[in-house]
Amino acid sequence: VRSMKGLLLTFPTTTGVREPQTGGVLVS
């Protein structure tokens, strides 16, 4: 998983989150 690299992989366009999350934080 890319989250292990600590990159910004969570974006509103992919997960529906309002703010980009740093890898490791999952918001459902």
C-alpha positions in Angstrom: 0.0 0.0 0.0 1.2 3.5 -0.7 0.1 4.7 2.7 3.3 3.1 4.1 5.3 5.6 2.2 3.6 8.5 3.9 2.5 10.2 0.7 -0.6 12.2 0.2 -2.7 9.5 -1.5 -6.1 10.4 -0.1 -7.8 13.1 -2.1 -11.4 14.2 -2.3 -11.5 12.8 -5.8 -10.7 9.3 -4.7 -12.2 8.9 -1.3 -14.7 11.7 -1.0 -12.8 13.4 1.9 -12.9 17.2 2.0 -9.2 17.6 2.8 -6.2 15.6 1.6 -5.2 13.0 4.3 -1.7 11.9 4.9 -1.2 8.2 4.3 -2.3 6.1 7.3 -5.5 7.9 8.1 -8.6 6.2 6.8 -11.9 8.1 6.9 -15.0 6.1 6.1 
